[in-house]
């Protein structure tokens, strides 16, 4: 039997593995369908699944004014987050997008510093600077390829997505003590479906004219294992441990994504990109390092 204290950490590892695979699934789905169709499809799949079990996941303790953090949470993610990520993956590779996610723990720490008044040590600020420098280098060193036609724009949009994810995590931590983890996850799916449905009416959205089984399978995978599985596991963990502690596990996504992008999509990094990626991860690790405080010296009387 798994010890209770390990459940959040196991949940986070599984969530990060699933999230890393979502970059690959999105790339595959985008080859067959318009990005807005893919996003709405995954939201509808998740919503239908949640409707089947909704009576088992409703647990709320609504307080006056809660609509504000709830609205902020769903607008941050999935609404704006998926808009940025969809356009990011049209311009950059899955591997590079996954690497940009390494900045998320630092952004959460900074958000907690200003919103929750949590103190950040000097190493965290230095690590943030190093990681940002690495992300900029990664983008500038990227060459235009079939997988990344405009990597500079794509990586910037992925960074915007990470800023949205930061707002989502802070709001989620605030709400998770009074709302069921799975209710909040379901709320994301329902609101996401409502938000993206009108995009089908835009002339810029290319509606599907045929069924592509590979693309359809990717959408179902995203709607079930990602929208329900990954988000549910992450939300569960955030409700049990500190938000900054949970967000640190996002550092695993770049590693998982890089491996899967190489094995499944055949994506590769050049030497400069590998060095820049190492700089990003190094900066993130530096930001998570907790310096030991000097012990007080007791002078004998």
C-alpha positions in Angstrom: 0.0 0.0 0.0 1.4 3.4 -1.0 2.0 5.7 2.1 -0.4 8.7 2.1 2.4 11.2 2.2 3.8 9.9 -1.1 0.4 10.2 -3.0 0.9 13.9 -3.9 4.4 13.2 -5.3 3.4 10.1 -7.2 0.5 12.1 -8.6 2.8 14.9 -9.7 5.2 12.6 -11.5 2.4 10.9 -13.4 0.8 14.3 -14.2 4.1 15.6 -15.6 4.6 12.5 -17.8 1.1 13.0 -19.2 1.6 16.7 -19.7 4.8 16.1 -21.6 3.0 13.7 -23.9 0.4 16.3 -24.6 2.9 18.4 -26.6 3.3 15.3 -28.9 -0.4 14.6 -29.1 -1.1 18.3 -30.0 1.5 18.2 -32.8 -0.2 15.1 -34.2 -3.7 16.5 -33.9 -2.7 19.8 -35.5 -1.6 17.9 -38.6 -5.1 16.8 -39.2 -7.4 19.5 -37.7 -7.5 23.2 -37.1 -6.1 24.1 -33.6 -9.4 25.6 -32.4 -11.2 22.4 -33.5 -8.7 20.3 -31.5 -9.0 22.4 -28.4 -12.8 22.4 -28.5 -12.8 18.7 -29.2 -10.7 17.9 -26.1 -12.9 20.1 -23.9 -16.1 18.4 -25.2 -14.6 15.0 -24.6 -13.6 15.9 -21.0 -17.0 17.5 -20.3 -18.9 14.5 -21.4 -16.8 12.2 -19.2 -17.3 14.5 -16.2 -21.1 14.7 -16.8 -21.2 10.9 -16.3 -19.7 11.2 -12.8 -20.7 14.8 -11.8 -22.8 13.8 -8.8 -19.8 12.1 -7.3 -17.4 15.1 -7.6 -19.5 18.0 -6.4 -18.1 19.3 -3.2 -18.2 23.1 -2.8 -18.1 25.5 0.1 -19.0 28.7 -1.7 -18.2 32.0 0.0 -19.2 35.5 -1.1 -16.9 36.7 -3.8 -15.6 33.3 -4.8 -16.8 33.9 -8.3 -13.8 36.2 -8.8 -11.0 33.7 -8.2 -13.1 31.0 -9.9 -13.4 33.2 -13.0 -9.8 34.2 -12.9 -8.8 30.5 -12.7 -10.8 29.4 -15.7 -9.9 32.4 -17.8 -6.2 31.8 -17.1 -6.5 28.1 -17.8 -7.9 26.7 -20.0 -9.1 29.7 -21.9 -6.0 32.0 -22.4 -3.5 29.2 -21.7 -4.8 27.0 -24.6 -5.0 29.9 -27.0 -1.4 30.7 -26.4 -0.2 27.1 -26.5 -2.1 26.2 -29.6 -0.5 29.1 -31.6 2.9 28.4 -29.9 2.9 24.8 -31.2 2.1 26.0 -34.7 5.4 28.0 -34.6 7.8 26.0 -32.5 8.7 22.4 -31.9 7.2 20.2 -29.1 10.7 19.9 -27.6 11.3 23.6 -27.4 7.8 24.3 -26.0 8.4 21.7 -23.4 11.7 23.3 -22.4 10.0 26.7 -21.9 7.7 25.1 -19.3 10.8 24.8 -17.1 10.2 28.5 -16.3 6.8 27.8 -14.7 8.1 27.0 -11.2 10.0 30.2 -11.1 7.0 32.2 -12.3 4.9 30.5 -9.6 7.5 31.4 -7.0 7.5 35.1 -8.1 3.7 35.1 -8.1 3.6 33.7 -4.6 6.1 36.4 -3.6 3.9 39.2 -4.7 0.4 37.6 -4.1 1.0 35.4 -1.0 3.9 37.4 0.4 6.2 34.4 0.4 9.9 35.3 0.7 12.3 34.5 -2.1 16.0 34.0 -1.4 18.8 35.4 -3.6 19.5 32.1 -5.3 15.9 32.0 -6.6 16.2 35.4 -8.2 19.6 34.4 -9.7 18.1 31.1 -11.0 15.2 33.0 -12.5 17.6 35.3 -14.4 19.7 32.3 -15.6 16.7 30.4 -16.8 15.2 33.4 -18.7 18.6 33.9 -20.3 18.6 30.3 -21.4 15.1 30.5 -22.8 16.0 33.6 -24.8 19.2 31.8 -26.1 17.1 28.7 -26.9 14.8 30.8 -29.1 17.5 32.8 -30.8 19.5 29.7 -31.6 16.6 27.9 -33.2 16.5 27.3 -36.9 13.3 27.3 -38.9 12.3 23.7 -39.6 9.1 21.9 -40.5 8.6 21.3 -36.8 9.4 25.0 -35.9 8.6 27.5 -38.7 8.9 30.5 -36.4 10.5 29.4 -33.1 11.1 32.9 -31.7 7.4 33.7 -31.8 6.4 30.2 -30.8 8.6 30.2 -27.7 7.3 33.6 -26.7 3.7 32.5 -26.9 4.6 29.4 -24.8 6.0 31.7 -22.2 2.7 33.6 -22.2 1.0 30.3 -21.7 3.2 29.7 -18.6 2.3 33.1 -17.2 -1.4 32.1 -17.5 -0.5 28.7 -15.8 1.0 30.7 -12.9 -2.2 32.6 -12.3 -4.1 29.3 -12.5 -1.9 27.6 -9.9 -2.2 30.5 -7.4 -6.0 30.6 -7.8 -6.3 26.9 -7.6 -4.3 26.8 -4.3 -6.6 29.4 -2.9 -9.8 27.5 -3.9 -8.8 23.9 -3.3 -9.4 24.0 0.5 -13.2 24.6 -0.1 -13.8 23.0 -3.5 -13.4 19.4 -4.6 -10.3 18.9 -6.8 -12.4 17.1 -9.4 -15.1 19.7 -9.4 -12.5 22.4 -10.2 -11.1 20.2 -13.0 -14.6 19.6 -14.4 -15.3 23.4 -14.2 -12.2 23.9 -16.4 -13.6 21.6 -19.0 -17.1 23.0 -19.0 -15.9 26.6 -19.2 -13.3 25.7 -21.8 -16.0 24.2 -24.0 -18.2 27.3 -23.7 -15.2 29.6 -24.4 -13.9 27.8 -27.5 -17.3 26.9 -29.1 -17.8 30.4 -30.7 -14.4 30.0 -32.5 -16.1 27.5 -34.8 -18.0 30.4 -36.3 -14.9 32.4 -37.3 -13.9 32.4 -40.9 -10.3 31.7 -39.9 -11.3 28.4 -38.3 -11.1 25.5 -40.8 -13.9 23.1 -40.0 -13.1 19.4 -40.6 -14.5 17.8 -43.8 -13.3 14.3 -43.1 -12.4 12.0 -40.3 -8.7 11.3 -39.6 -8.4 8.5 -37.1 -4.9 9.5 -35.9 -6.0 13.1 -35.3 -9.2 11.9 -33.7 -7.4 9.5 -31.4 -5.1 12.4 -30.3 -8.1 14.6 -29.4 -9.7 11.8 -27.3 -6.3 11.2 -25.6 -6.0 14.9 -24.8 -9.6 15.1 -23.5 -9.3 12.1 -21.3 -5.8 11.4 -20.1 -4.7 15.1 -20.2 -7.8 17.2 -19.3 -9.0 14.7 -16.8 -6.0 12.6 -15.8 -3.1 15.1 -15.8 -5.1 18.1 -14.5 -6.9 15.9 -11.9 -3.6 14.5 -10.6 -2.0 18.0 -10.5 -5.0 19.6 -8.8 -5.1 16.8 -6.2 -1.4 17.3 -5.4 -1.8 21.1 -5.1 -4.6 20.6 -2.6 -2.2 18.6 -0.4 1.1 20.4 -0.6 2.4 23.9 -1.2 1.8 25.4 -4.7 5.5 26.3 -5.1 6.5 22.7 -4.1 4.1 21.2 -6.6 5.1 23.5 -9.4 8.8 22.4 -9.0 7.8 19.1 -10.5 7.1 20.9 -13.8 10.9 20.7 -14.2 10.3 17.1 -15.3 8.3 18.1 -18.4 11.2 19.3 -20.5 13.1 16.0 -19.9 10.1 13.9 -20.7 9.1 16.0 -23.7 12.6 16.0 -25.2 12.8 12.2 -25.1 9.3 11.7 -26.5 9.7 14.3 -29.2 12.9 12.6 -30.3 11.5 9.1 -30.3 8.0 9.9 -31.7 8.4 13.0 -33.9 12.1 12.8 -34.7 12.8 16.3 -33.4 16.4 17.1 -32.6 18.3 20.0 -31.0 21.4 21.7 -32.3 24.5 22.2 -30.1 23.5 25.8 -29.1 20.0 24.6 -28.3 21.3 21.8 -26.1 23.6 24.3 -24.2 20.7 26.8 -23.9 18.4 24.0 -22.6 21.1 23.1 -20.0 21.1 26.7 -19.0 17.4 26.7 -18.5 17.4 23.6 -16.4 20.5 24.8 -14.4 18.7 28.1 -13.6 15.6 26.2 -12.5 17.7 23.9 -10.2 19.5 26.9 -8.8 16.1 28.6 -8.0 15.0 25.4 -6.1 18.2 25.2 -4.0 17.5 26.1 -0.4 20.6 27.6 1.2 21.4 26.5 4.7 21.1 29.2 7.3 24.0 29.5 9.6 23.4 28.0 13.0 23.3 30.4 15.9 26.5 30.2 18.0 25.7 29.8 21.7 28.4 31.3 23.9 28.8 29.4 27.2 28.2 31.6 30.3 
